[in-house]
Amino acid sequence: MAGRNKNTLLLLILLLVGLVIGGVIGELLESHIKILAYSERIGFSPVTVDLSIIKFTIGFLMDINLSSIIGIILAVIVYSKI
């Protein structure tokens, strides 16, 4: 069971690294290769809940570009080779 959790954690880390590195590469190459920088925003806008005693804000927005998707695919390939 511990091995499976470790593998899941490794996969999540690789996916996050692929997403971030792909996004950075897409931003850097935006002026040269326009299609890599095409992005779509997913998630939901921040919502604030005020209960007089406690006030909190929940929200999640993420811009995913084509190079981020390529980074995620490469992360899955690397994970499958391990």
For each residue, the residues with C-beta under 8 A, 3 or more apart:
1: 4 5
2: 5 6
3: 6 7
4: 1 7 8
5: 1 2 8 9
6: 2 3 9 10
7: 3 4 10 11
8: 4 5 11 12
9: 5 6 12 13
10: 6 7 13 14 79 82
11: 7 8 14 15 79
12: 8 9 15 16
13: 9 10 16 17
14: 10 11 17 18 75 76 78 79
15: 11 12 18 19 72 75 76
16: 12 13 19 20
17: 13 14 20 21 71 75
18: 14 15 21 22 68 71 72 73 74 75 76
19: 15 16 22 23 64 68 71 72 75
20: 16 17 23 24 71
21: 17 18 24 25 71
22: 18 19 25 26 65 67 68 69 70 71 72 74
23: 19 20 26 27 63 64 65 67 68 71
24: 20 21 27 28
25: 21 22 28 29 36 67 71
26: 22 23 29 30 36 37 39 65 66 67 68
27: 23 24 30 37 65
28: 24 25
29: 25 26 32 33 36 37 67
30: 26 27 33 34 36 37
31:
32: 29
33: 29 30 36 37
34: 30 37 38
35: 38 66
36: 25 26 29 30 33 65 66 67
37: 26 27 29 30 33 34 65 66 67
38: 34 35 65 66
39: 26 63 64 65 66 68
40: 63 64 65
41: 61 62 63
42: 61 62 64
43: 59 60 61 62
44: 47 59 60 61
45: 59 61
46: 57 58 59
47: 44 57 58 59
48: 55 56 57
49: 55 56 57 58
50: 55
51: 54 55
52:
53:
54: 51
55: 48 49 50 51
56: 48 49
57: 46 47 48 49
58: 46 47 49
59: 43 44 45 46 47
60: 43 44
61: 41 42 43 44 45
62: 41 42 43
63: 23 39 40 41
64: 19 23 39 40 42 68 69
65: 22 23 26 27 36 37 38 39 40 68 69
66: 26 35 36 37 38 39 69 70
67: 22 23 25 26 29 36 37 70 71
68: 18 19 22 23 26 39 64 65 71 72
69: 22 64 65 66 72 73
70: 22 66 67 73 74
71: 17 18 19 20 21 22 23 25 67 68 74 75
72: 15 18 19 22 68 69 75 76
73: 18 69 70 76 77
74: 18 22 70 71 77 78
75: 14 15 17 18 19 71 72 78 79
76: 14 15 18 72 73 79 80
77: 73 74 80 81
78: 14 74 75 81 82
79: 10 11 14 75 76 82
80: 76 77
81: 77 78
82: 10 78 79
